[in-house]
Amino acid sequence: METNNIQPEELSFGKKAVKWLDNFWYHYKWPTIIAAFFIAVFTICIAQAVTRSEYDMYVRYVGNAVITETQYKDMESSLEKAGGDVNGDGESAANFAQVPYVSADEENPYKNDINAGARETMTGMIVQPYYIYIMDKGAYEVFKGENVYTPLNQIFTEDVSDIAFDECAIYFKETEFYKNSPGMEWVKDDTVIVLKVAPFESIITKSKREAEIRAHEEHKEIFIEIVGK
């Protein structure tokens, strides 16, 4: 007759491990989930930076929507179709990245820490390569400031007030890009899209200013294509 080789202390250890995991999850559920979210976002961004250094367009989402890896790829593919080969290297490549931000009226015990990171990133947005911003309305209103986004009447030759949130932002769900692209389930109803202004000459060199003006004009054409007007 075979005997059971599992000793009482082994069973006790197993029970202790399960109890410890239950206790850990109870106390650290949200920090674990948020940490996993940030790791996933940063992993995607790092992978993009490692695999390619030259992009035809830079688009950034600011908000707390959870975007899956498949949705990231769908977004980049759709942007590449909309933007085309801007830098003339024979292919179209888009850099799409996210800055997590939790709107003030949303309940999240860690929103202060998340938003502190967003503010640090967005402080230098004027000199960063990202020109097209897709943003939760709450984030847009926080980071709007003065002379940050290009007024719509400087982008379009026709009236777009029927799909505009204000003088600088358009409801993203009203764009042709949103309506005709896959993987858009993450987009909230109040999400807007804006075009950043080119940096002022006073904060960059003259040669850099000329390059930024070109980048702004290139992204302006992509922005028009995204909106579909």
C-alpha positions as CSV (number, residue, x, y, z in Angstrom):
1,M,0.0,0.0,0.0
2,E,1.4,3.4,-1.1
3,T,1.8,6.1,1.6
4,N,1.1,9.8,1.2
5,N,4.5,11.5,1.2
6,I,3.1,15.1,1.8
7,Q,4.1,16.1,5.3
8,P,1.9,18.3,7.5
9,E,4.4,21.1,7.5
10,E,4.3,21.2,3.6
11,L,0.5,21.5,3.7
12,S,0.9,24.2,6.3
13,F,3.3,26.1,4.1
14,G,0.9,25.9,1.1
15,K,-1.9,27.3,3.2
16,K,0.3,30.1,4.5
17,A,1.3,31.0,0.9
18,V,-2.3,31.1,-0.2
19,K,-3.2,33.2,2.8
20,W,-0.3,35.6,2.1
21,L,-1.4,36.0,-1.5
22,D,-5.0,36.7,-0.5
23,N,-3.8,39.3,2.0
24,F,-1.4,40.9,-0.5
25,W,-4.1,41.2,-3.1
26,Y,-6.6,42.6,-0.6
27,H,-4.2,45.4,0.5
28,Y,-2.3,46.0,-2.8
29,K,-4.8,45.3,-5.5
30,W,-4.9,48.8,-7.0
31,P,-1.1,49.5,-6.8
32,T,-0.5,46.2,-8.5
33,I,-3.0,46.9,-11.3
34,I,-1.7,50.4,-11.8
35,A,1.9,49.2,-11.8
36,A,1.1,46.6,-14.4
37,F,-0.6,49.3,-16.5
38,F,2.4,51.6,-16.4
39,I,4.8,48.7,-17.2
40,A,2.7,47.8,-20.2
41,V,2.6,51.4,-21.5
42,F,6.3,52.0,-21.0
43,T,7.2,48.7,-22.6
44,I,5.3,49.6,-25.7
45,C,6.9,53.1,-25.8
46,I,10.4,51.6,-25.3
47,A,9.9,49.0,-28.0
48,Q,8.9,51.7,-30.4
49,A,12.0,53.8,-29.6
50,V,14.3,50.8,-30.0
51,T,12.9,49.6,-33.2
52,R,12.7,52.9,-35.0
53,S,14.2,56.4,-34.7
54,E,12.6,58.2,-37.6
55,Y,8.8,58.6,-37.7
56,D,6.6,60.5,-40.1
57,M,4.2,61.6,-37.4
58,Y,4.0,61.8,-33.6
59,V,0.6,61.4,-31.9
60,R,0.1,61.3,-28.2
61,Y,-3.0,60.3,-26.2
62,V,-3.4,61.8,-22.7
63,G,-6.0,60.1,-20.6
64,N,-6.7,56.9,-18.6
65,A,-8.3,54.7,-21.2
66,V,-6.9,51.2,-21.2
67,I,-5.5,50.6,-24.7
68,T,-4.6,47.0,-25.6
69,E,-1.5,46.1,-27.6
70,T,-3.7,45.2,-30.6
71,Q,-5.5,48.5,-30.4
72,Y,-2.1,50.3,-30.3
73,K,-1.1,48.5,-33.5
74,D,-4.5,49.3,-35.1
75,M,-4.0,52.9,-34.2
76,E,-0.5,53.1,-35.6
77,S,-1.6,51.3,-38.8
78,S,-4.5,53.7,-39.3
79,L,-2.3,56.8,-38.7
80,E,0.3,55.5,-41.2
81,K,-2.4,55.2,-43.8
82,A,-3.7,58.7,-43.0
83,G,-0.3,60.4,-42.9
84,G,1.7,58.7,-45.6
85,D,5.5,58.9,-46.2
86,V,6.3,62.4,-44.9
87,N,10.0,62.2,-44.5
88,G,10.6,60.5,-47.9
89,D,12.3,57.3,-46.6
90,G,10.0,55.1,-48.6
91,E,7.6,54.0,-45.8
92,S,5.0,55.5,-43.5
93,A,5.7,55.2,-39.8
94,A,3.7,56.6,-36.8
95,N,4.7,57.0,-33.2
96,F,1.6,56.7,-31.0
97,A,2.2,56.9,-27.2
98,Q,0.1,57.5,-24.1
99,V,0.5,59.7,-21.1
100,P,-1.8,58.4,-18.3
101,Y,-4.0,61.0,-16.8
102,V,-7.1,60.7,-14.5
103,S,-9.7,63.5,-14.7
104,A,-10.4,65.2,-11.5
105,D,-14.0,64.0,-11.2
106,E,-13.1,60.3,-11.6
107,E,-12.6,58.2,-8.5
108,N,-9.2,56.6,-8.4
109,P,-7.2,56.6,-5.1
110,Y,-3.9,57.0,-7.1
111,K,-4.9,59.8,-9.4
112,N,-2.6,62.3,-7.7
113,D,0.5,60.2,-8.3
114,I,-0.6,59.4,-11.9
115,N,-1.4,63.0,-12.7
116,A,1.9,64.2,-11.1
117,G,3.7,62.1,-13.7
118,A,1.5,63.5,-16.5
119,R,2.2,67.1,-15.4
120,E,5.9,66.4,-15.4
121,T,5.8,64.9,-18.9
122,M,3.5,67.6,-20.3
123,T,5.5,70.5,-18.9
124,G,8.0,70.2,-21.7
125,M,5.4,69.4,-24.4
126,I,6.1,72.5,-26.4
127,V,9.6,71.2,-27.3
128,Q,8.7,67.6,-27.6
129,P,8.2,66.0,-31.1
130,Y,4.5,65.2,-30.5
131,Y,2.2,67.6,-32.4
132,I,-1.1,65.9,-32.5
133,Y,-2.8,65.2,-29.2
134,I,-5.8,63.1,-28.5
135,M,-7.0,63.9,-25.0
136,D,-9.7,63.2,-22.5
137,K,-11.6,66.5,-22.1
138,G,-10.5,66.8,-18.4
139,A,-6.8,66.5,-19.4
140,Y,-7.3,69.0,-22.3
141,E,-8.7,71.6,-20.0
142,V,-5.9,71.2,-17.5
143,F,-3.1,71.4,-20.1
144,K,-4.7,73.9,-22.4
145,G,-2.9,77.0,-21.1
146,E,-2.2,80.0,-23.4
147,N,-0.8,79.6,-26.9
148,V,-0.4,75.8,-26.6
149,Y,-2.7,74.6,-29.3
150,T,-3.3,75.8,-32.8
151,P,-6.7,77.5,-33.3
152,L,-9.0,75.7,-35.7
153,N,-9.4,78.8,-37.8
154,Q,-5.7,78.6,-38.5
155,I,-6.0,75.0,-39.7
156,F,-9.2,74.8,-41.7
157,T,-10.4,77.0,-44.5
158,E,-14.0,76.1,-43.8
159,D,-16.2,76.2,-40.7
160,V,-15.8,73.2,-38.4
161,S,-17.8,74.5,-35.4
162,D,-20.4,71.7,-35.8
163,I,-17.8,69.1,-34.7
164,A,-15.7,71.4,-32.4
165,F,-15.5,71.4,-28.6
166,D,-14.0,74.9,-28.5
167,E,-11.8,77.1,-30.6
168,C,-8.9,74.7,-30.6
169,A,-10.3,71.2,-30.1
170,I,-12.5,68.8,-32.1
171,Y,-14.5,65.9,-30.8
172,F,-12.4,62.9,-31.8
173,K,-15.5,60.7,-32.3
174,E,-16.7,63.2,-35.0
175,T,-13.6,62.7,-37.2
176,E,-13.6,60.5,-40.3
177,F,-10.5,58.8,-38.9
178,Y,-12.4,57.5,-35.8
179,K,-15.4,56.5,-37.9
180,N,-13.3,54.5,-40.4
181,S,-10.6,53.0,-38.2
182,P,-10.6,49.6,-36.3
183,G,-9.8,49.2,-32.6
184,M,-11.4,52.4,-31.4
185,E,-13.3,50.9,-28.5
186,W,-11.1,52.7,-26.0
187,V,-12.2,56.2,-27.1
188,K,-14.5,58.0,-24.7
189,D,-17.3,60.3,-25.8
190,D,-15.6,63.4,-24.5
191,T,-12.2,62.7,-26.1
192,V,-10.9,65.6,-28.2
193,I,-8.1,66.0,-30.7
194,V,-5.8,69.1,-31.0
195,L,-2.7,70.3,-32.9
196,K,0.1,71.8,-30.8
197,V,1.7,75.1,-31.9
198,A,5.3,75.3,-33.1
199,P,7.8,76.3,-30.3
200,F,8.6,80.0,-30.1
201,E,12.0,81.1,-31.4
202,S,12.8,82.5,-28.0
203,I,13.1,79.0,-26.5
204,I,15.0,77.2,-29.3
205,T,17.6,78.0,-31.9
206,K,16.8,79.5,-35.3
207,S,17.7,76.3,-37.2
208,K,15.6,74.3,-34.8
209,R,12.7,76.7,-35.1
210,E,12.7,76.2,-38.9
211,A,12.6,72.4,-38.4
212,E,9.8,72.7,-36.0
213,I,7.8,74.9,-38.3
214,R,8.2,72.2,-41.0
215,A,7.1,69.5,-38.5
216,H,4.1,71.6,-37.5
217,E,3.0,72.1,-41.1
218,E,3.4,68.3,-41.8
219,H,1.3,67.4,-38.8
220,K,-1.2,70.1,-39.8
221,E,-1.8,68.2,-43.0
222,I,-2.1,64.9,-41.2
223,F,-4.5,66.6,-38.7
224,I,-6.7,67.7,-41.6
225,E,-6.7,64.2,-43.0
226,I,-7.6,62.7,-39.7
227,V,-10.5,65.1,-39.2
228,G,-11.7,64.6,-42.8
229,K,-12.5,68.3,-43.6
